[in-house]
Structures are given as structure tokens and as C-alpha cells.
Amino acid sequence: MLNKYARGFFTAVFTPLATWLLRHRVTPDMVTIAGTLGVMIGGLVFYPLGQLFWGTIFITLFIFSDVIDGIMARQQQRKGSWGGFLDSTLDRFADGALFAGVAIWFFTGGGNDAIGIAAILCLVVGMLVSYIRAKAESLGFTANVGIAERAERLVSLLVATGLVGLGVPEVLLLAVLILLTLASCVTIGQRMYTVRKQARMNNPA
């Protein structure tokens, strides 16, 4: 949902930067890898140390690489599938680092097992959301529907985590993670139903 309404805005914002990077011989793959490494450092270094606010700021500096590399690829008119494969694969590393980092902190120094458990559950169902779409597309179906796609999950996690780092009660983060888990489960159902309808249309009983 966020992808649909925000991509146009961020494309306009980051197009000058993408153009500048291409002019200086930076490739989309370089941006993808650098962005993923930055997000993983924020998630697996800052968060486990309890630096929730500054970790979120650090991660935010890199999270938009996912938009920038796409703009660069379009400007280069790249039509191969490698870029999309690399981007999708590294997205899973980034997502894992973020939710794992939150879980590690709250299982240890943060002392809130409920948030740790909720973060792990959110990570698992989030991975399933992404897997279902990838598997559907590999079989010739489309499954880009749902109320909790990757953008929604990441924005919600980063905002809530950053606010808790500023002193907002931890119950906010717990509530957000629970809602994300439930929304991801709904998205799983939506995507499975969508693929099922397409399969029936292709092979009516």
C-alpha cells in the first residue's frame, strides 16, 4: 500500500542523487549492497546495544537505497533479472537484521521478553509474506496484494523503535509488533486466496 502511494514521491526526491551516482560510475548493485550493509549494521550493532533511537536514524540513512537503486536501474534501462534477484535476496538479510536486532536487545539488556517474542513472530510471518509472492511469481501468478507489505512493516518498526528510544513507553512497540504480526497473517491469507483464484481460472475444475 505504501509502495503504491509513496514511490512516486520518493522517486522525485531521489532522482537527482541517482543521476549523480551514475555520473560518478556507481552502479545500482553497489547501492543495493551498501544499503543492505548499512541497515544490517544498524540492526545488529546499534539495536542490540540499546541504541534504539540512533540506530533508527542510522538505518534510515540507508533504507532508501532500495528506492535509489531502482531509479538508477531504470535510468540505465537495465532489463536483466539479476538486479531484481539481488535486491530481493538482500532485502531478506536487511529485514532479518532489523527484527533480530530488536529481539536481541529486549531479550537481553532491554528485559522485555514479550517484545522479543513479538519481534521474532513478526519476522517469521513477514518472511512468509515475501516468500508467497516470490513463489507465486515463479509459477506464473501474481500476489502483490495485502495490507502489510514490506514497506509498511519496516516503516512501522522503525518509527515505533525510534520513539521507544526517545522514551515513549515500550508498550507502543509491543502493540505495533503484534498488529504487524496480525496484519501479516491477513496478508498471507489474501495472497494465498489471490493465487488460488488465478489457479482455478487457469485450471477450472
Secondary structure by P-SEA (a helix, b strand, c coil): ccccccaaaaaaacaaaaaaaaaacccaaaaaaaaaaaaaaaaaccccccaaaaaaaaaaaccaaaaaaaaaaaaaccccaaaaaaaaaaaaaaaaaaaaaaaaaaacccccaaaaaaaaaaaaaaaaaaaaaaaaaaaccccccccccaaaaaaaaaaaaaaaaacccaaaaaaaaaaaaaaaaaaaaaaaaaaaaaaaaaccc
